[in-house]
Amino acid sequence: MVSLTINGRQHAIDAEPDTPLLFVLRDTLGLTGTKYGCGIGQCGACTVLLDGQATRSCQIPIESVGTQSVATIEAVEQDAVGRKVVAAWVALQVPQCGYCQSGQVMAATALLQQTPHPTEADIADAMTNLCRCGTYNAIAAAVRQAAA
């Protein structure tokens, strides 16, 4: 059994310690907002916050989470910054297909929690998740709006 704090709640997880956090979130806990994309940590569809840091959940085994708190897209609006990010995403109609957007929102939330008034370079450095629809300009605009 591995004990994890996810979205503010303790969970006793009966899984192998090397199980990726992504699979525990989706398959064990039913938190399907975090998406499986590439499985090698490059696309960012699986991004969650681990103690406020944007983290690729497909690459972190649950044994490595330890006492760190995990936040997923399902709880992002419990945070004031997360609410602003989601509001900007909706106002600017950022998503096209939407598959990558939960990871994008989580990455933007982590950025704005750490850097409330990011520069264009800060946004470019932090927003590294891939979007097959190419909504990068809308994503950056939403980050700027949420920071305003």
VMD Tcl script that builds the backbone (N, CA, C; Angstrom):
set m [mol new atoms 444]
animate dup $m
set s [atomselect $m all]
$s set {name element resname resid chain x y z} {
  {N N MET 1 A 0.841 -1.190 0.000}
  {CA C MET 1 A 0.000 0.000 0.000}
  {C C MET 1 A 0.882 1.249 0.000}
  {N N VAL 2 A 0.496 2.194 -0.827}
  {CA C VAL 2 A 1.185 3.481 -0.896}
  {C C VAL 2 A 0.161 4.543 -0.554}
  {N N SER 3 A 0.532 5.459 0.341}
  {CA C SER 3 A -0.363 6.542 0.731}
  {C C SER 3 A -0.025 7.787 -0.083}
  {N N LEU 4 A -1.046 8.352 -0.742}
  {CA C LEU 4 A -0.853 9.542 -1.564}
  {C C LEU 4 A -1.892 10.598 -1.190}
  {N N THR 5 A -1.480 11.865 -1.231}
  {CA C THR 5 A -2.408 12.975 -1.054}
  {C C THR 5 A -2.703 13.535 -2.436}
  {N N ILE 6 A -3.950 13.360 -2.861}
  {CA C ILE 6 A -4.354 13.792 -4.192}
  {C C ILE 6 A -5.567 14.699 -4.046}
  {N N ASN 7 A -5.438 15.904 -4.574}
  {CA C ASN 7 A -6.509 16.907 -4.510}
  {C C ASN 7 A -7.001 17.101 -3.081}
  {N N GLY 8 A -6.040 17.112 -2.144}
  {CA C GLY 8 A -6.349 17.386 -0.752}
  {C C GLY 8 A -6.869 16.211 0.051}
  {N N ARG 9 A -6.990 15.049 -0.556}
  {CA C ARG 9 A -7.503 13.866 0.139}
  {C C ARG 9 A -6.446 12.774 0.172}
  {N N GLN 10 A -6.382 12.062 1.294}
  {CA C GLN 10 A -5.475 10.920 1.439}
  {C C GLN 10 A -6.081 9.703 0.749}
  {N N HIS 11 A -5.238 8.974 0.056}
  {CA C HIS 11 A -5.661 7.745 -0.619}
  {C C HIS 11 A -4.660 6.650 -0.306}
  {N N ALA 12 A -5.164 5.481 0.083}
  {CA C ALA 12 A -4.323 4.302 0.240}
  {C C ALA 12 A -4.405 3.531 -1.071}
  {N N ILE 13 A -3.298 3.451 -1.767}
  {CA C ILE 13 A -3.258 2.863 -3.099}
  {C C ILE 13 A -2.632 1.476 -3.028}
  {N N ASP 14 A -3.375 0.497 -3.511}
  {CA C ASP 14 A -2.867 -0.871 -3.580}
  {C C ASP 14 A -2.356 -1.097 -4.999}
  {N N ALA 15 A -1.089 -0.754 -5.197}
  {CA C ALA 15 A -0.459 -0.901 -6.511}
  {C C ALA 15 A 1.034 -1.099 -6.304}
  {N N GLU 16 A 1.674 -1.609 -7.320}
  {CA C GLU 16 A 3.130 -1.775 -7.260}
  {C C GLU 16 A 3.774 -0.396 -7.109}
  {N N PRO 17 A 4.826 -0.288 -6.308}
  {CA C PRO 17 A 5.472 1.008 -6.079}
  {C C PRO 17 A 6.000 1.689 -7.335}
  {N N ASP 18 A 6.321 0.890 -8.373}
  {CA C ASP 18 A 6.848 1.486 -9.601}
  {C C ASP 18 A 5.756 1.844 -10.612}
  {N N THR 19 A 4.491 1.722 -10.211}
  {CA C THR 19 A 3.380 2.095 -11.094}
  {C C THR 19 A 3.417 3.605 -11.334}
  {N N PRO 20 A 3.349 4.041 -12.588}
  {CA C PRO 20 A 3.324 5.479 -12.849}
  {C C PRO 20 A 2.092 6.148 -12.217}
  {N N LEU 21 A 2.307 7.320 -11.675}
  {CA C LEU 21 A 1.230 8.086 -11.055}
  {C C LEU 21 A 0.045 8.244 -12.004}
  {N N LEU 22 A 0.302 8.458 -13.276}
  {CA C LEU 22 A -0.770 8.625 -14.262}
  {C C LEU 22 A -1.767 7.472 -14.213}
  {N N PHE 23 A -1.271 6.243 -14.149}
  {CA C PHE 23 A -2.162 5.087 -14.176}
  {C C PHE 23 A -2.952 4.955 -12.884}
  {N N VAL 24 A -2.366 5.341 -11.774}
  {CA C VAL 24 A -3.111 5.339 -10.510}
  {C C VAL 24 A -4.226 6.382 -10.569}
  {N N LEU 25 A -3.897 7.565 -11.074}
  {CA C LEU 25 A -4.920 8.615 -11.178}
  {C C LEU 25 A -6.088 8.163 -12.053}
  {N N ARG 26 A -5.775 7.671 -13.225}
  {CA C ARG 26 A -6.817 7.321 -14.192}
  {C C ARG 26 A -7.519 6.002 -13.870}
  {N N ASP 27 A -6.731 4.948 -13.650}
  {CA C ASP 27 A -7.295 3.604 -13.567}
  {C C ASP 27 A -7.760 3.222 -12.167}
  {N N THR 28 A -7.070 3.697 -11.147}
  {CA C THR 28 A -7.433 3.337 -9.779}
  {C C THR 28 A -8.425 4.326 -9.192}
  {N N LEU 29 A -8.167 5.623 -9.393}
  {CA C LEU 29 A -8.998 6.648 -8.765}
  {C C LEU 29 A -10.065 7.232 -9.688}
  {N N GLY 30 A -10.016 6.923 -10.973}
  {CA C GLY 30 A -11.018 7.422 -11.908}
  {C C GLY 30 A -10.905 8.900 -12.214}
  {N N LEU 31 A -9.731 9.484 -11.999}
  {CA C LEU 31 A -9.496 10.896 -12.310}
  {C C LEU 31 A -8.973 10.982 -13.738}
  {N N THR 32 A -9.894 10.941 -14.685}
  {CA C THR 32 A -9.525 10.801 -16.093}
  {C C THR 32 A -9.254 12.121 -16.804}
  {N N GLY 33 A -9.268 13.219 -16.081}
  {CA C GLY 33 A -8.921 14.505 -16.696}
  {C C GLY 33 A -7.462 14.577 -17.078}
  {N N THR 34 A -6.622 13.872 -16.353}
  {CA C THR 34 A -5.201 13.783 -16.681}
  {C C THR 34 A -5.080 12.754 -17.798}
  {N N LYS 35 A -4.532 13.171 -18.917}
  {CA C LYS 35 A -4.542 12.333 -20.125}
  {C C LYS 35 A -3.235 11.578 -20.344}
  {N N TYR 36 A -3.360 10.417 -20.975}
  {CA C TYR 36 A -2.200 9.680 -21.461}
  {C C TYR 36 A -1.931 10.196 -22.873}
  {N N GLY 37 A -0.712 10.641 -23.100}
  {CA C GLY 37 A -0.354 11.118 -24.431}
  {C C GLY 37 A 0.711 10.227 -25.035}
  {N N CYS 38 A 1.955 10.535 -24.744}
  {CA C CYS 38 A 3.062 9.815 -25.362}
  {C C CYS 38 A 3.629 8.708 -24.477}
  {N N GLY 39 A 3.482 8.832 -23.179}
  {CA C GLY 39 A 4.017 7.845 -22.257}
  {C C GLY 39 A 5.504 7.981 -21.970}
  {N N ILE 40 A 6.149 8.978 -22.560}
  {CA C ILE 40 A 7.591 9.159 -22.326}
  {C C ILE 40 A 7.913 10.562 -21.789}
  {N N GLY 41 A 6.903 11.264 -21.316}
  {CA C GLY 41 A 7.121 12.542 -20.663}
  {C C GLY 41 A 7.420 13.714 -21.570}
  {N N GLN 42 A 7.156 13.580 -22.857}
  {CA C GLN 42 A 7.475 14.674 -23.762}
  {C C GLN 42 A 6.286 15.554 -24.112}
  {N N CYS 43 A 5.090 14.984 -24.209}
  {CA C CYS 43 A 3.955 15.773 -24.707}
  {C C CYS 43 A 3.299 16.640 -23.641}
  {N N GLY 44 A 3.290 16.191 -22.397}
  {CA C GLY 44 A 2.723 16.987 -21.313}
  {C C GLY 44 A 1.236 16.824 -21.078}
  {N N ALA 45 A 0.564 15.951 -21.815}
  {CA C ALA 45 A -0.876 15.746 -21.597}
  {C C ALA 45 A -1.162 15.231 -20.193}
  {N N CYS 46 A -0.178 14.611 -19.576}
  {CA C CYS 46 A -0.343 14.009 -18.250}
  {C C CYS 46 A 0.106 14.922 -17.115}
  {N N THR 47 A 0.318 16.204 -17.394}
  {CA C THR 47 A 0.854 17.118 -16.391}
  {C C THR 47 A -0.088 17.293 -15.205}
  {N N VAL 48 A 0.486 17.132 -14.018}
  {CA C VAL 48 A -0.187 17.407 -12.754}
  {C C VAL 48 A 0.747 18.316 -11.953}
  {N N LEU 49 A 0.264 18.798 -10.832}
  {CA C LEU 49 A 1.119 19.576 -9.945}
  {C C LEU 49 A 1.548 18.688 -8.793}
  {N N LEU 50 A 2.827 18.635 -8.566}
  {CA C LEU 50 A 3.408 17.883 -7.463}
  {C C LEU 50 A 4.051 18.920 -6.552}
  {N N ASP 51 A 3.395 19.186 -5.413}
  {CA C ASP 51 A 3.790 20.293 -4.536}
  {C C ASP 51 A 3.962 21.583 -5.338}
  {N N GLY 52 A 3.036 21.829 -6.256}
  {CA C GLY 52 A 3.019 23.063 -7.028}
  {C C GLY 52 A 3.891 23.070 -8.269}
  {N N GLN 53 A 4.670 22.030 -8.485}
  {CA C GLN 53 A 5.545 21.954 -9.653}
  {C C GLN 53 A 4.873 21.151 -10.757}
  {N N ALA 54 A 4.861 21.689 -11.959}
  {CA C ALA 54 A 4.313 20.949 -13.099}
  {C C ALA 54 A 5.169 19.694 -13.304}
  {N N THR 55 A 4.504 18.540 -13.315}
  {CA C THR 55 A 5.195 17.256 -13.361}
  {C C THR 55 A 4.493 16.325 -14.332}
  {N N ARG 56 A 5.259 15.633 -15.145}
  {CA C ARG 56 A 4.712 14.641 -16.075}
  {C C ARG 56 A 4.393 13.371 -15.288}
  {N N SER 57 A 3.114 13.096 -15.074}
  {CA C SER 57 A 2.711 11.982 -14.215}
  {C C SER 57 A 2.978 10.619 -14.828}
  {N N CYS 58 A 3.205 10.548 -16.137}
  {CA C CYS 58 A 3.505 9.258 -16.759}
  {C C CYS 58 A 4.913 8.793 -16.415}
  {N N GLN 59 A 5.748 9.691 -15.931}
  {CA C GLN 59 A 7.147 9.374 -15.679}
  {C C GLN 59 A 7.504 9.232 -14.206}
  {N N ILE 60 A 6.552 9.472 -13.306}
  {CA C ILE 60 A 6.881 9.405 -11.887}
  {C C ILE 60 A 6.201 8.208 -11.231}
  {N N PRO 61 A 6.993 7.281 -10.710}
  {CA C PRO 61 A 6.388 6.141 -10.012}
  {C C PRO 61 A 5.775 6.615 -8.692}
  {N N ILE 62 A 4.719 5.956 -8.277}
  {CA C ILE 62 A 4.019 6.412 -7.072}
  {C C ILE 62 A 4.927 6.375 -5.844}
  {N N GLU 63 A 5.888 5.477 -5.813}
  {CA C GLU 63 A 6.797 5.429 -4.666}
  {C C GLU 63 A 7.634 6.706 -4.563}
  {N N SER 64 A 7.815 7.429 -5.655}
  {CA C SER 64 A 8.605 8.660 -5.654}
  {C C SER 64 A 7.810 9.880 -5.201}
  {N N VAL 65 A 6.498 9.758 -5.144}
  {CA C VAL 65 A 5.665 10.888 -4.738}
  {C C VAL 65 A 5.871 11.195 -3.263}
  {N N GLY 66 A 5.964 10.154 -2.431}
  {CA C GLY 66 A 6.194 10.349 -1.005}
  {C C GLY 66 A 5.101 11.185 -0.362}
  {N N THR 67 A 5.513 12.196 0.376}
  {CA C THR 67 A 4.557 13.052 1.089}
  {C C THR 67 A 4.147 14.276 0.282}
  {N N GLN 68 A 4.605 14.374 -0.945}
  {CA C GLN 68 A 4.238 15.514 -1.779}
  {C C GLN 68 A 2.750 15.451 -2.123}
  {N N SER 69 A 2.156 16.609 -2.268}
  {CA C SER 69 A 0.746 16.704 -2.604}
  {C C SER 69 A 0.570 16.752 -4.118}
  {N N VAL 70 A -0.378 15.967 -4.630}
  {CA C VAL 70 A -0.676 15.915 -6.050}
  {C C VAL 70 A -1.963 16.697 -6.303}
  {N N ALA 71 A -1.939 17.582 -7.286}
  {CA C ALA 71 A -3.154 18.287 -7.713}
  {C C ALA 71 A -3.399 17.962 -9.178}
  {N N THR 72 A -4.639 17.623 -9.500}
  {CA C THR 72 A -5.008 17.297 -10.878}
  {C C THR 72 A -5.979 18.340 -11.402}
  {N N ILE 73 A -6.289 18.234 -12.677}
  {CA C ILE 73 A -7.209 19.176 -13.317}
  {C C ILE 73 A -8.572 19.172 -12.630}
  {N N GLU 74 A -8.962 18.054 -12.041}
  {CA C GLU 74 A -10.261 17.987 -11.377}
  {C C GLU 74 A -10.368 18.973 -10.214}
  {N N ALA 75 A -9.238 19.348 -9.638}
  {CA C ALA 75 A -9.250 20.243 -8.477}
  {C C ALA 75 A -8.592 21.590 -8.752}
  {N N VAL 76 A -8.229 21.864 -9.990}
  {CA C VAL 76 A -7.463 23.087 -10.271}
  {C C VAL 76 A -8.223 24.345 -9.874}
  {N N GLU 77 A -9.533 24.327 -9.964}
  {CA C GLU 77 A -10.300 25.530 -9.634}
  {C C GLU 77 A -10.492 25.726 -8.134}
  {N N GLN 78 A -9.997 24.816 -7.315}
  {CA C GLN 78 A -9.997 25.027 -5.869}
  {C C GLN 78 A -8.947 26.062 -5.486}
  {N N ASP 79 A -8.026 26.328 -6.397}
  {CA C ASP 79 A -6.956 27.294 -6.211}
  {C C ASP 79 A -7.325 28.583 -6.959}
  {N N ALA 80 A -7.079 29.733 -6.336}
  {CA C ALA 80 A -7.435 31.016 -6.962}
  {C C ALA 80 A -6.737 31.215 -8.301}
  {N N VAL 81 A -5.476 30.837 -8.383}
  {CA C VAL 81 A -4.744 30.969 -9.651}
  {C C VAL 81 A -5.335 30.016 -10.683}
  {N N GLY 82 A -5.620 28.805 -10.283}
  {CA C GLY 82 A -6.232 27.835 -11.194}
  {C C GLY 82 A -7.559 28.325 -11.738}
  {N N ARG 83 A -8.356 28.964 -10.896}
  {CA C ARG 83 A -9.638 29.535 -11.360}
  {C C ARG 83 A -9.414 30.604 -12.418}
  {N N LYS 84 A -8.414 31.454 -12.204}
  {CA C LYS 84 A -8.111 32.504 -13.185}
  {C C LYS 84 A -7.653 31.904 -14.510}
  {N N VAL 85 A -6.851 30.854 -14.429}
  {CA C VAL 85 A -6.367 30.197 -15.650}
  {C C VAL 85 A -7.532 29.592 -16.415}
  {N N VAL 86 A -8.389 28.856 -15.730}
  {CA C VAL 86 A -9.540 28.234 -16.394}
  {C C VAL 86 A -10.446 29.314 -16.994}
  {N N ALA 87 A -10.682 30.395 -16.260}
  {CA C ALA 87 A -11.524 31.483 -16.776}
  {C C ALA 87 A -10.925 32.080 -18.049}
  {N N ALA 88 A -9.617 32.257 -18.081}
  {CA C ALA 88 A -8.959 32.794 -19.279}
  {C C ALA 88 A -9.058 31.802 -20.433}
  {N N TRP 89 A -8.886 30.518 -20.149}
  {CA C TRP 89 A -9.000 29.487 -21.193}
  {C C TRP 89 A -10.391 29.518 -21.820}
  {N N VAL 90 A -11.413 29.654 -20.979}
  {CA C VAL 90 A -12.788 29.675 -21.470}
  {C C VAL 90 A -13.062 30.974 -22.228}
  {N N ALA 91 A -12.659 32.092 -21.656}
  {CA C ALA 91 A -12.925 33.397 -22.281}
  {C C ALA 91 A -12.292 33.499 -23.661}
  {N N LEU 92 A -11.100 32.955 -23.809}
  {CA C LEU 92 A -10.396 33.040 -25.091}
  {C C LEU 92 A -10.637 31.823 -25.979}
  {N N GLN 93 A -11.465 30.905 -25.522}
  {CA C GLN 93 A -11.797 29.697 -26.280}
  {C C GLN 93 A -10.534 29.024 -26.825}
  {N N VAL 94 A -9.612 28.731 -25.904}
  {CA C VAL 94 A -8.313 28.180 -26.279}
  {C C VAL 94 A -8.401 26.813 -26.955}
  {N N PRO 95 A -9.138 25.853 -26.390}
  {CA C PRO 95 A -9.063 24.500 -26.947}
  {C C PRO 95 A -9.649 24.374 -28.349}
  {N N GLN 96 A -9.051 23.488 -29.121}
  {CA C GLN 96 A -9.673 23.019 -30.356}
  {C C GLN 96 A -10.138 21.602 -30.082}
  {N N CYS 97 A -9.268 20.631 -30.194}
  {CA C CYS 97 A -9.696 19.265 -29.860}
  {C C CYS 97 A -9.777 19.093 -28.346}
  {N N GLY 98 A -8.925 19.792 -27.601}
  {CA C GLY 98 A -8.976 19.791 -26.154}
  {C C GLY 98 A -8.161 18.721 -25.465}
  {N N TYR 99 A -7.600 17.772 -26.195}
  {CA C TYR 99 A -6.929 16.645 -25.549}
  {C C TYR 99 A -5.786 17.085 -24.636}
  {N N CYS 100 A -4.995 18.024 -25.074}
  {CA C CYS 100 A -3.826 18.443 -24.297}
  {C C CYS 100 A -4.152 19.486 -23.247}
  {N N GLN 101 A -5.357 20.001 -23.258}
  {CA C GLN 101 A -5.644 21.200 -22.478}
  {C C GLN 101 A -5.565 21.035 -20.972}
  {N N SER 102 A -5.883 19.869 -20.436}
  {CA C SER 102 A -5.753 19.731 -18.979}
  {C C SER 102 A -4.285 19.883 -18.576}
  {N N GLY 103 A -3.393 19.309 -19.338}
  {CA C GLY 103 A -1.970 19.470 -19.060}
  {C C GLY 103 A -1.506 20.903 -19.253}
  {N N GLN 104 A -2.046 21.567 -20.277}
  {CA C GLN 104 A -1.698 22.971 -20.519}
  {C C GLN 104 A -2.142 23.845 -19.348}
  {N N VAL 105 A -3.369 23.624 -18.881}
  {CA C VAL 105 A -3.907 24.405 -17.759}
  {C C VAL 105 A -3.070 24.181 -16.503}
  {N N MET 106 A -2.675 22.943 -16.274}
  {CA C MET 106 A -1.863 22.652 -15.088}
  {C C MET 106 A -0.491 23.318 -15.193}
  {N N ALA 107 A 0.112 23.290 -16.366}
  {CA C ALA 107 A 1.415 23.944 -16.559}
  {C C ALA 107 A 1.289 25.452 -16.367}
  {N N ALA 108 A 0.227 26.047 -16.897}
  {CA C ALA 108 A 0.010 27.485 -16.748}
  {C C ALA 108 A -0.239 27.851 -15.283}
  {N N THR 109 A -0.988 27.018 -14.587}
  {CA C THR 109 A -1.251 27.269 -13.169}
  {C C THR 109 A 0.043 27.238 -12.374}
  {N N ALA 110 A 0.887 26.241 -12.623}
  {CA C ALA 110 A 2.178 26.168 -11.924}
  {C C ALA 110 A 3.021 27.403 -12.218}
  {N N LEU 111 A 3.056 27.811 -13.477}
  {CA C LEU 111 A 3.824 29.007 -13.850}
  {C C LEU 111 A 3.347 30.223 -13.069}
  {N N LEU 112 A 2.035 30.460 -13.084}
  {CA C LEU 112 A 1.506 31.677 -12.456}
  {C C LEU 112 A 1.545 31.623 -10.938}
  {N N GLN 113 A 1.550 30.433 -10.360}
  {CA C GLN 113 A 1.734 30.332 -8.910}
  {C C GLN 113 A 3.151 30.739 -8.529}
  {N N GLN 114 A 4.110 30.396 -9.365}
  {CA C GLN 114 A 5.513 30.695 -9.079}
  {C C GLN 114 A 5.937 32.070 -9.592}
  {N N THR 115 A 5.340 32.499 -10.698}
  {CA C THR 115 A 5.707 33.774 -11.331}
  {C C THR 115 A 4.409 34.489 -11.717}
  {N N PRO 116 A 3.832 35.251 -10.791}
  {CA C PRO 116 A 2.519 35.859 -11.042}
  {C C PRO 116 A 2.461 36.808 -12.249}
  {N N HIS 117 A 3.591 37.407 -12.593}
  {CA C HIS 117 A 3.630 38.332 -13.737}
  {C C HIS 117 A 4.762 37.903 -14.678}
  {N N PRO 118 A 4.521 36.818 -15.429}
  {CA C PRO 118 A 5.595 36.272 -16.263}
  {C C PRO 118 A 5.889 37.137 -17.488}
  {N N THR 119 A 7.137 37.081 -17.909}
  {CA C THR 119 A 7.531 37.707 -19.163}
  {C C THR 119 A 7.174 36.747 -20.299}
  {N N GLU 120 A 7.306 37.219 -21.510}
  {CA C GLU 120 A 7.089 36.333 -22.663}
  {C C GLU 120 A 8.057 35.159 -22.624}
  {N N ALA 121 A 9.293 35.408 -22.198}
  {CA C ALA 121 A 10.285 34.337 -22.093}
  {C C ALA 121 A 9.885 33.330 -21.024}
  {N N ASP 122 A 9.348 33.817 -19.897}
  {CA C ASP 122 A 8.876 32.913 -18.838}
  {C C ASP 122 A 7.772 32.001 -19.373}
  {N N ILE 123 A 6.845 32.579 -20.117}
  {CA C ILE 123 A 5.742 31.801 -20.686}
  {C C ILE 123 A 6.286 30.759 -21.661}
  {N N ALA 124 A 7.175 31.173 -22.536}
  {CA C ALA 124 A 7.752 30.238 -23.513}
  {C C ALA 124 A 8.517 29.115 -22.824}
  {N N ASP 125 A 9.238 29.441 -21.762}
  {CA C ASP 125 A 10.018 28.429 -21.043}
  {C C ASP 125 A 9.133 27.441 -20.296}
  {N N ALA 126 A 8.019 27.920 -19.754}
  {CA C ALA 126 A 7.153 27.065 -18.919}
  {C C ALA 126 A 6.146 26.263 -19.727}
  {N N MET 127 A 5.674 26.811 -20.820}
  {CA C MET 127 A 4.596 26.175 -21.580}
  {C C MET 127 A 5.196 25.301 -22.683}
  {N N THR 128 A 5.724 24.160 -22.267}
  {CA C THR 128 A 6.408 23.263 -23.200}
  {C C THR 128 A 5.558 22.069 -23.616}
  {N N ASN 129 A 4.327 22.003 -23.122}
  {CA C ASN 129 A 3.448 20.895 -23.519}
  {C C ASN 129 A 3.121 21.018 -25.003}
  {N N LEU 130 A 2.970 19.878 -25.649}
  {CA C LEU 130 A 2.663 19.865 -27.076}
  {C C LEU 130 A 1.165 19.991 -27.323}
  {N N CYS 131 A 0.809 20.665 -28.400}
  {CA C CYS 131 A -0.586 20.804 -28.824}
  {C C CYS 131 A -0.628 20.501 -30.322}
  {N N ARG 132 A -1.237 19.383 -30.655}
  {CA C ARG 132 A -1.289 18.995 -32.067}
  {C C ARG 132 A -2.131 19.954 -32.897}
  {N N CYS 133 A -3.050 20.670 -32.264}
  {CA C CYS 133 A -3.893 21.621 -32.990}
  {C C CYS 133 A -3.183 22.953 -33.210}
  {N N GLY 134 A -2.073 23.166 -32.524}
  {CA C GLY 134 A -1.292 24.385 -32.721}
  {C C GLY 134 A -1.895 25.620 -32.077}
  {N N THR 135 A -2.520 25.474 -30.923}
  {CA C THR 135 A -3.151 26.634 -30.273}
  {C C THR 135 A -2.174 27.417 -29.397}
  {N N TYR 136 A -0.915 27.371 -29.721}
  {CA C TYR 136 A 0.107 27.998 -28.885}
  {C C TYR 136 A -0.115 29.491 -28.689}
  {N N ASN 137 A -0.535 30.208 -29.712}
  {CA C ASN 137 A -0.774 31.646 -29.558}
  {C C ASN 137 A -1.932 31.899 -28.589}
  {N N ALA 138 A -2.978 31.109 -28.694}
  {CA C ALA 138 A -4.122 31.252 -27.778}
  {C C ALA 138 A -3.732 30.855 -26.362}
  {N N ILE 139 A -2.916 29.834 -26.231}
  {CA C ILE 139 A -2.444 29.412 -24.902}
  {C C ILE 139 A -1.654 30.543 -24.257}
  {N N ALA 140 A -0.714 31.119 -24.978}
  {CA C ALA 140 A 0.096 32.222 -24.430}
  {C C ALA 140 A -0.794 33.421 -24.098}
  {N N ALA 141 A -1.767 33.708 -24.939}
  {CA C ALA 141 A -2.689 34.820 -24.657}
  {C C ALA 141 A -3.482 34.555 -23.383}
  {N N ALA 142 A -3.906 33.324 -23.182}
  {CA C ALA 142 A -4.664 32.973 -21.979}
  {C C ALA 142 A -3.783 33.095 -20.730}
  {N N VAL 143 A -2.537 32.697 -20.833}
  {CA C VAL 143 A -1.624 32.847 -19.699}
  {C C VAL 143 A -1.455 34.332 -19.374}
  {N N ARG 144 A -1.276 35.166 -20.411}
  {CA C ARG 144 A -1.147 36.607 -20.184}
  {C C ARG 144 A -2.412 37.179 -19.543}
  {N N GLN 145 A -3.574 36.748 -20.023}
  {CA C GLN 145 A -4.834 37.240 -19.468}
  {C C GLN 145 A -4.992 36.810 -18.008}
  {N N ALA 146 A -4.667 35.573 -17.699}
  {CA C ALA 146 A -4.787 35.089 -16.321}
  {C C ALA 146 A -3.825 35.839 -15.395}
  {N N ALA 147 A -2.700 36.271 -15.927}
  {CA C ALA 147 A -1.714 37.012 -15.124}
  {C C ALA 147 A -2.098 38.467 -14.918}
  {N N ALA 148 A -2.965 38.967 -15.779}
  {CA C ALA 148 A -3.324 40.399 -15.717}
  {C C ALA 148 A -4.158 40.727 -14.493}
}
mol reanalyze $m
mol bondsrecalc $m
mol representation Tube
mol addrep $m
